Amino acid sequence: MEARIRAERFEVLGWLGNAAGVDFSGRTLVLIGNAGPAMFSRFASERDPACDLMDEWTQDVLTPLARELGARVVFPFDTPHPPFLTWARAAGAGHTSPLGMNIHHKFGLWHAYRAAFLFDEAIALPPAHETNSPCETCMDKPCLVTCPVDAFSAGGYDVAACTTHLGLSEGKLCRTGGCMARNACPVGLEYFYSPDQTRFHMVAFMTARGVDPGTIG
């Protein structure tokens, strides 16, 4: 199953049996997502990132794959929203980083949950095991000292400061190269997003925050 999922340029990010004490429909839950640039590279080759929605493409790819594997599929954008982060925590597949983003012990900050496959039978997968957050052993925590406007602190994420900075000429490096705090994380560097993928996500973030993405150079 893992090889089949990777053939579609997705990754198995974690899994749960129904003995884990977490509610979901079925006996086995498998978290599917992207890690690194592989999934986006395929998306960009099949759709136009400037106008096509990644969520729609994800549905088009993963719905028939789930059917092929004998699973039902749910997506993070379904309503009501499925508890992906709860599932990830229970599977040992994610921890809260100092930036507030989910960090994976292998993929670092360079991943995202795109779907969950729900199987009615037990699937032969290695037992899910609890992992420690890599942030616990990161002494310097460069993610907290790299942001040019100190948008990240123990008090949380200052969205307004970040958004304002992105709209200024001084924010060009963040607009073109991505979040500097996120880029500073030393975990999973081999899965760093490609420049095109970074720009794609930055455009989406700026658009959502009401900042003109045309300022991205």
MARZAKE-474556 format. One record per residue (C-alpha): residue number from 1; z, y negated, x. Coordinates in nm, 4 decimals. Each point is the difference from the previous one (the first is absolute). Example, Ala and Ser with C-alpha at 12.3 -4.5 7.8 and 13.67 -1.06 7.14 Angstrom:
! residues 2
R   guse         zz         yy         xx
R      1     0.7800     0.4500     1.2300
R      2    -0.0660    -0.3440     0.1370
***
This chain:
! residues 217
R   guse         zz         yy         xx
R      1     0.0000     0.0000     0.0000
R      2     0.0901    -0.2470     0.2756
R      3    -0.3344     0.0575     0.1720
R      4    -0.1843    -0.0588    -0.3279
R      5     0.1865    -0.3270    -0.0582
R      6    -0.0650    -0.1182     0.3555
R      7    -0.3682     0.0807    -0.0447
R      8    -0.0020    -0.2730    -0.2654
R      9     0.1592    -0.2391     0.2562
R     10     0.3427     0.0035    -0.1625
R     11     0.3310     0.1310     0.1362
R     12     0.2835     0.2089    -0.1388
R     13     0.2946    -0.2359     0.0466
R     14     0.2737     0.2197    -0.1442
R     15     0.0833     0.2637    -0.2586
R     16     0.2779     0.1151    -0.2307
R     17     0.0971     0.3150    -0.1843
R     18     0.1703    -0.0274    -0.3360
R     19     0.3281     0.1090     0.1612
R     20     0.0229    -0.3379     0.1742
R     21     0.1916    -0.1550    -0.2888
R     22    -0.2695    -0.2612    -0.0672
R     23    -0.1774    -0.0243    -0.3341
R     24    -0.3716     0.0698    -0.0146
R     25    -0.2245     0.2100    -0.2172
R     26    -0.0727     0.3350     0.1601
R     27     0.1386     0.2212     0.2750
R     28    -0.1585    -0.1639     0.3048
R     29    -0.0816    -0.3636     0.0691
R     30    -0.2245    -0.1010     0.2898
R     31    -0.0223    -0.3653     0.1058
R     32    -0.3518    -0.1042     0.0959
R     33    -0.0908    -0.3184     0.1831
R     34    -0.1816    -0.1659     0.2820
R     35     0.1248    -0.0098     0.3572
R     36    -0.1885    -0.2028     0.2553
R     37    -0.3593    -0.1163    -0.0479
R     38    -0.1736     0.3213    -0.1144
R     39     0.0256    -0.0485    -0.3768
R     40    -0.1074    -0.3641     0.0095
R     41    -0.2965     0.0859     0.2204
R     42    -0.1259     0.2396    -0.2665
R     43     0.0726    -0.2472    -0.2816
R     44    -0.1969    -0.2737     0.1781
R     45    -0.2937     0.2368     0.0526
R     46    -0.0172     0.0877    -0.3707
R     47     0.0994    -0.3258    -0.1710
R     48    -0.0107    -0.3705     0.0765
R     49     0.3528    -0.1064     0.1002
R     50    -0.0885    -0.3592    -0.0888
R     51    -0.0299     0.0775    -0.3710
R     52     0.0942     0.3620    -0.0739
R     53     0.3549     0.1100    -0.0757
R     54     0.1612     0.2560     0.2277
R     55     0.2115     0.1313    -0.2897
R     56    -0.3114     0.0907    -0.1990
R     57    -0.1581     0.1705     0.2997
R     58     0.3237     0.1903     0.0653
R     59    -0.0053     0.1300    -0.3573
R     60    -0.3645     0.1029     0.0354
R     61     0.0749     0.2005     0.3154
R     62     0.3418     0.1485    -0.0713
R     63    -0.0331     0.0915    -0.3679
R     64    -0.2663     0.2677     0.0605
R     65     0.1801     0.1125     0.3169
R     66     0.3214     0.0567    -0.1955
R     67    -0.1951     0.1976    -0.2595
R     68    -0.1581     0.2089     0.2749
R     69     0.3432     0.0792     0.1440
R     70     0.1505     0.0804    -0.3383
R     71     0.2227    -0.3046    -0.0253
R     72     0.0598    -0.2953    -0.2278
R     73    -0.0133    -0.3413     0.1638
R     74     0.1963    -0.3208    -0.0481
R     75    -0.0587    -0.3338     0.1715
R     76     0.2338    -0.2839     0.1037
R     77    -0.1877    -0.2369    -0.2306
R     78     0.0495     0.2178    -0.3096
R     79     0.2216    -0.1434    -0.2733
R     80     0.2841     0.0522    -0.0125
R     81     0.0030    -0.0005     0.3797
R     82     0.0965     0.3396     0.1445
R     83     0.2967    -0.0136     0.2449
R     84    -0.1968     0.0556     0.3201
R     85     0.2650    -0.1458     0.2298
R     86     0.2698     0.2163    -0.1600
R     87    -0.2184     0.3033     0.0588
R     88    -0.0676    -0.1097     0.3578
R     89     0.3696    -0.0416     0.0771
R     90     0.0789     0.3432    -0.1445
R     91    -0.2816     0.1537     0.2035
R     92     0.1185    -0.1609     0.3236
R     93    -0.3333    -0.1774     0.0116
R     94     0.1168    -0.3585    -0.0019
R     95     0.2760    -0.2448     0.0800
R     96     0.0485    -0.3700    -0.0631
R     97    -0.0925    -0.1980     0.3127
R     98     0.1562    -0.3354     0.0914
R     99    -0.3150    -0.1589    -0.1442
R    100     0.0714     0.1618    -0.3358
R    101    -0.3125     0.2136     0.0335
R    102     0.0060     0.3770    -0.0055
R    103    -0.0060     0.1510     0.3487
R    104    -0.1065     0.3578     0.0659
R    105     0.1480     0.1850     0.2965
R    106    -0.3510     0.0934     0.1254
R    107    -0.2368    -0.2626    -0.1402
R    108     0.2307    -0.2993     0.0279
R    109    -0.1079    -0.2890    -0.2231
R    110    -0.3650     0.1079     0.0069
R    111    -0.0106     0.2078    -0.3151
R    112     0.0078    -0.0368    -0.3771
R    113     0.0567     0.2348    -0.2919
R    114    -0.3161     0.0381    -0.2068
R    115     0.0781     0.2922    -0.2324
R    116     0.2252     0.2952    -0.0672
R    117    -0.1293     0.3472    -0.0818
R    118     0.2198     0.1923    -0.2446
R    119    -0.0237     0.3783     0.0038
R    120     0.1426     0.2294    -0.2678
R    121     0.0678     0.2690     0.2579
R    122     0.1832     0.0105     0.3306
R    123    -0.2366    -0.0852     0.2862
R    124     0.0410     0.1567     0.3425
R    125     0.0954    -0.3066     0.2011
R    126     0.2633    -0.0365     0.2727
R    127     0.3402    -0.0937    -0.1427
R    128     0.0362    -0.3750    -0.0390
R    129     0.2573    -0.1244     0.2464
R    130     0.1930    -0.3187     0.0326
R    131    -0.1089    -0.2284     0.2831
R    132     0.1880    -0.2869     0.1560
R    133    -0.1480    -0.3456    -0.0209
R    134    -0.1690    -0.0936     0.3298
R    135     0.1483    -0.3472    -0.0500
R    136     0.3465     0.1374     0.0723
R    137    -0.0870     0.0587     0.3653
R    138    -0.2140    -0.3129     0.0428
R    139     0.2329    -0.2284     0.1898
R    140    -0.2185    -0.3093     0.0403
R    141    -0.1428    -0.0057    -0.3545
R    142    -0.2994    -0.2152     0.1001
R    143    -0.1080    -0.0130    -0.3640
R    144     0.2846    -0.2426    -0.0729
R    145    -0.0720    -0.2462     0.2799
R    146    -0.3806    -0.0158    -0.0003
R    147    -0.0793    -0.1830    -0.3238
R    148    -0.0968    -0.3599     0.0871
R    149     0.1860    -0.1367    -0.3035
R    150     0.2960     0.2422     0.0045
R    151    -0.0930     0.1353    -0.3404
R    152     0.1912     0.3226     0.0631
R    153     0.3747     0.0154     0.0497
R    154     0.3026     0.1991    -0.1035
R    155    -0.0045    -0.2077    -0.3175
R    156    -0.3409     0.1332    -0.1019
R    157    -0.3613    -0.1158    -0.0055
R    158    -0.0724    -0.3707    -0.0468
R    159    -0.3243     0.0357    -0.1932
R    160    -0.0408    -0.3766    -0.0453
R    161     0.0205    -0.0713     0.3750
R    162    -0.2526     0.2739     0.0733
R    163    -0.2394    -0.1148    -0.2705
R    164     0.0157    -0.3648     0.1065
R    165    -0.0654     0.0921     0.3633
R    166    -0.3063     0.2055    -0.0926
R    167    -0.1577    -0.3033    -0.1654
R    168     0.0385    -0.2204     0.3088
R    169    -0.2151    -0.0221     0.3121
R    170     0.2979     0.1338     0.1958
R    171    -0.0210     0.3216    -0.2014
R    172    -0.3442     0.0996     0.1260
R    173     0.1308     0.2757     0.2292
R    174     0.1896     0.1587    -0.2898
R    175    -0.2997    -0.0337    -0.2317
R    176    -0.2445     0.1598     0.2426
R    177     0.2246     0.2480     0.1785
R    178     0.2438     0.0960    -0.2724
R    179     0.3744    -0.0403    -0.0312
R    180     0.1345    -0.0570     0.3514
R    181     0.3385     0.1474    -0.0901
R    182    -0.1611     0.3194    -0.1247
R    183    -0.2261     0.0149     0.3047
R    184     0.3054    -0.0175     0.2268
R    185     0.1452     0.3301    -0.1259
R    186    -0.0239     0.2599     0.2816
R    187    -0.0063     0.3038    -0.2324
R    188    -0.3297     0.1766    -0.0700
R    189    -0.2179    -0.2327     0.2052
R    190    -0.2754     0.2617     0.0171
R    191    -0.0437    -0.0503    -0.3763
R    192    -0.0464    -0.3769     0.0217
R    193    -0.2422    -0.1263    -0.2647
R    194    -0.3481    -0.1101     0.1000
R    195    -0.0800    -0.3743    -0.0006
R    196    -0.2134     0.0390    -0.3147
R    197     0.2816     0.1794    -0.1801
R    198     0.2507    -0.2623     0.1097
R    199    -0.2224    -0.2769    -0.1355
R    200    -0.0505     0.1900    -0.3258
R    201     0.3734     0.0250    -0.0640
R    202     0.0606    -0.3592     0.1095
R    203    -0.2606    -0.1248    -0.2473
R    204     0.1709     0.1985    -0.2757
R    205     0.3414    -0.1413     0.0925
R    206    -0.1211    -0.3594     0.0228
R    207    -0.1897     0.0267    -0.3283
R    208     0.3104     0.1351    -0.1726
R    209     0.2044    -0.2901     0.1386
R    210    -0.2538    -0.2645    -0.1037
R    211    -0.1159    -0.0808     0.3557
R    212    -0.3743    -0.0456     0.0538
R    213    -0.1147     0.3097     0.1935
R    214    -0.3024    -0.1981     0.1128
R    215     0.2225    -0.1396     0.2750
R    216    -0.0095     0.3392     0.1755
R    217    -0.2200    -0.0530     0.3038
***
